[in-house]
Amino acid sequence: MNIPLEGASVRSRKLERFKCQAVPAARVVPTLAEDVLQGFARRPRVLPPKYFYDALGSELFDQICDTPEYYPTRTEARLLDQSAHSIICQVKPEHIIELGSGTSRKTAHLFEACEANGLEPSYWPFDVCEEVLHAAAEALLEAHPWLSVQALIGDYSAGLAHLPQPAGRRLFVFLGGTIGNLTPEESIAFLSELRGLMREGDAFLLGADRTKAPRLLQAAYDDASGLTAEFNRNVLNVINRALRGDFNPHAFDHLALYNEALQRIEMYLVARHDQEVHLMALERRYGFLHGERILTEISRKFTAESLTAELRAARLNPIRHYQTEDQYFSLVLAQPS
Ligand code: AVJ
């Protein structure tokens, strides 16, 4: 096979279409040490799910997405593929701003729809990791010669007040069902903050996972190959590194339960025996009793009604609801009301 070499001019034109800027936090964000101190003072003890995603955790999450049990990623990708044309034609965005963009793999469907409809929006991916932003942009710039990427480095949960405000119609996107990691109160606060940035004509596309048979949900969060268990335990390695701790991840079992009353998956680490853990950087020791649980993640599941109600509570008006035939996953397009 003949692989063409990328010429210097092609490369520089690609670079010209990529810009990168930091988005400073708009509020004080607790440090990992503060989160652990706070979370371990509660019962059950809790840890914020954002600490899952070190290099290994991000890699494990990618692998989870390819397991037969974890349906959300592939279902959302298929749904986005099917609905991208409709979304783009309704919004006609001049800018696409994605919160927590990661690899931007699913978002690619939106750019294909733009191209097919003669629209050339610029892309503003917002993510904590600069390397990930670079890699994602590289692929998109290669695929779409008209595209310009304005990468935003920062933590969207630290506030949106310092997001750049380009003129022109904007489509904000928040995919993956990550909204489910927030409690209803946190979610409405986050959506309201986003709503506050939006102007007439702007739109918001939200991906959210749906309620379904508990056995399907539990399997998705406890895959047979054990990747989710490893992903869950890895947060203890993250804490060990950050706080000079001596957690033994193997002294904890992975547990995923569907809480029907709260319509959410709860992921726990369960102590396999009585033990004491020393976190040197905190100068603290924590005892764990056999069977004691640490709540490491909630992942809320929505009905069409609960999803719509949550958007409305943030003064966002759903204008289109895209769902797969099996109703496994939803994409809702909303406008400020
Ligand atoms: C990335 C937050 C959408 O809640 O389904 C996957 C994370 N946790 N398996 C989810 C996760 C366990 C995932 N989100």
Boltz pocket constraint, residues with backbone or C-beta under 6 A from the ligand:
constraints:
  - pocket:
      binder: B
      contacts: [[A, 64], [A, 72], [A, 176], [A, 177], [A, 178], [A, 180], [A, 181], [A, 220], [A, 221], [A, 228], [A, 297], [A, 298], [A, 299]]
      max_distance: 6.0
